[in-house]
């Protein structure tokens, strides 16, 4: 599993087992490369044979997510961001972007 990260239009990806992009069935999305270390160290819970790891930084944009989906046309996308509110909102936004939609989320405070 000694593969190199590939830089592509504002994001980076790694295919641990070196399959062609068309064969990838699952893409795990992360903020950055160091976030992947925990998942890689716990490889028993994640099947990497037909998977890829992708990072796009802390500022996800619809165009970047669309580009990732074009690189991996047969893949489903799994976000690995956490369970706080910003991570949940980003997961929702990415799901919408992958379907060609967008949304704005507002937090209203009632006191």
C-alpha positions as CSV (number, residue, x, y, z in Angstrom):
1,X,0.0,0.0,0.0
2,X,2.9,2.4,-0.7
3,X,1.2,4.7,-3.2
4,X,1.7,8.4,-3.8
5,X,-0.9,11.1,-3.5
6,X,-2.2,12.5,-6.8
7,X,-2.8,16.3,-6.9
8,X,-5.8,17.2,-9.2
9,X,-7.6,20.5,-9.5
10,X,-7.6,21.6,-5.9
11,X,-7.9,18.2,-4.3
12,X,-5.6,15.2,-3.6
13,X,-6.4,11.6,-3.8
14,X,-4.8,8.3,-2.9
15,X,-5.8,4.8,-4.2
16,X,-4.2,2.4,-1.7
17,X,-4.3,-0.6,-4.0
18,X,-3.5,1.2,-7.2
19,X,-6.7,0.4,-9.1
20,X,-7.7,2.6,-12.0
21,X,-10.1,5.4,-11.0
22,X,-13.0,3.8,-13.0
23,X,-12.8,0.7,-10.7
24,X,-13.2,2.7,-7.4
25,X,-16.5,2.0,-5.7
26,X,-16.0,4.1,-2.5
27,X,-14.3,7.5,-2.0
28,X,-13.7,8.6,1.6
29,X,-13.6,12.4,1.8
30,X,-11.4,14.1,4.4
31,X,-10.3,17.6,5.2
32,X,-6.6,16.9,4.9
33,X,-4.1,14.1,4.6
34,X,-3.3,13.8,8.3
35,X,-7.0,13.1,9.0
36,X,-6.6,9.9,6.9
37,X,-4.0,8.5,9.3
38,X,-6.5,7.3,11.9
39,X,-8.6,5.5,9.2
40,X,-5.4,4.0,7.7
41,X,-4.3,2.7,11.0
42,X,-7.7,1.1,11.7
43,X,-7.7,-0.7,8.3
44,X,-9.7,-3.6,9.7
45,X,-12.9,-1.5,9.8
46,X,-12.6,-0.1,6.3
47,X,-12.3,-2.1,3.0
48,X,-9.7,-0.4,0.8
49,X,-9.5,-2.9,-2.0
50,X,-11.8,-0.8,-4.3
51,X,-11.6,2.5,-2.3
52,X,-9.9,5.8,-2.6
53,X,-9.1,8.6,-0.1
54,X,-9.6,12.2,-1.1
55,X,-8.8,15.5,0.6
56,X,-9.9,19.0,-0.4
57,X,-8.8,21.2,2.5
58,X,-11.1,23.1,4.9
59,X,-12.9,25.1,2.2
60,X,-15.0,22.8,0.1
61,X,-16.5,24.2,-3.0
62,X,-19.1,22.8,-5.3
63,X,-16.7,22.8,-8.3
64,X,-14.1,20.7,-6.4
65,X,-16.7,18.1,-5.3
66,X,-18.0,17.9,-8.9
67,X,-14.4,17.4,-10.1
68,X,-13.9,14.6,-7.6
69,X,-17.1,12.9,-8.8
70,X,-15.9,13.1,-12.4
71,X,-12.6,11.5,-11.5
72,X,-14.4,8.6,-9.7
73,X,-17.6,8.2,-11.8
74,X,-18.6,4.8,-10.3
75,X,-18.0,5.6,-6.7
76,X,-20.2,6.4,-3.7
77,X,-18.8,9.1,-1.4
78,X,-18.4,8.8,2.4
79,X,-17.6,11.8,4.4
80,X,-15.2,11.4,7.4
81,X,-15.4,14.8,9.0
82,X,-16.8,14.3,12.5
83,X,-20.1,14.8,14.2
84,X,-20.1,18.5,15.1
85,X,-22.5,20.9,13.5
86,X,-20.1,22.3,10.8
87,X,-19.2,18.7,9.7
88,X,-22.9,17.7,9.5
89,X,-23.7,20.8,7.4
90,X,-20.7,20.1,5.1
91,X,-21.9,16.5,4.7
92,X,-25.3,17.8,3.7
93,X,-23.9,20.3,1.3
94,X,-21.6,17.7,-0.4
95,X,-24.6,15.4,-0.8
96,X,-26.5,18.1,-2.5
97,X,-23.6,19.2,-4.7
98,X,-23.2,15.6,-5.9
99,X,-26.8,15.7,-7.1
100,X,-26.5,19.1,-8.7
101,X,-28.2,21.2,-6.0
102,X,-27.1,23.7,-3.4
103,X,-28.5,25.0,-0.1
104,X,-27.8,27.7,2.5
105,X,-28.0,26.7,6.1
106,X,-28.8,29.3,8.8
107,X,-28.5,29.0,12.5
108,X,-31.2,30.9,14.3
109,X,-30.9,31.6,18.0
110,X,-34.0,31.8,20.1
111,X,-33.4,33.4,23.5
